[in-house]
Amino acid sequence: MTVKKNVFDVLNAKLRMLDPAGVLERGYSITFKDRKVVKNASELRSGDRILTKFARGEAESLVE
């Protein structure tokens, strides 16, 4: 039983590291444009409105 519990704990910790909420808690943010994740700055143009989500809250911005 102990080996199974250890394996479970390790896998659970790995899953938590990948959880988007966990990523935000570590200080990262996720930026959206038109409800899609922005993966590259080249996707943005002057005048675009974007939404950035943080662990606690969000901010709307206008790209210049």
MOHUQUI-V781387 format. One record per pair of residues at least 24 apart in sequence whose C-alpha atoms are under 8 Angstrom apart, sorted by sequence separation. I is the first residue (numbers start at 0). J is the second residue. If there is no record, write none. Layout:
i=I j=J
i=I j=J
//
This chain:
i=28 j=52
i=29 j=53
i=28 j=53
i=27 j=53
i=28 j=54
i=26 j=53
i=27 j=54
i=26 j=54
i=24 j=53
i=23 j=53
i=24 j=54
i=23 j=54
i=20 j=54
//
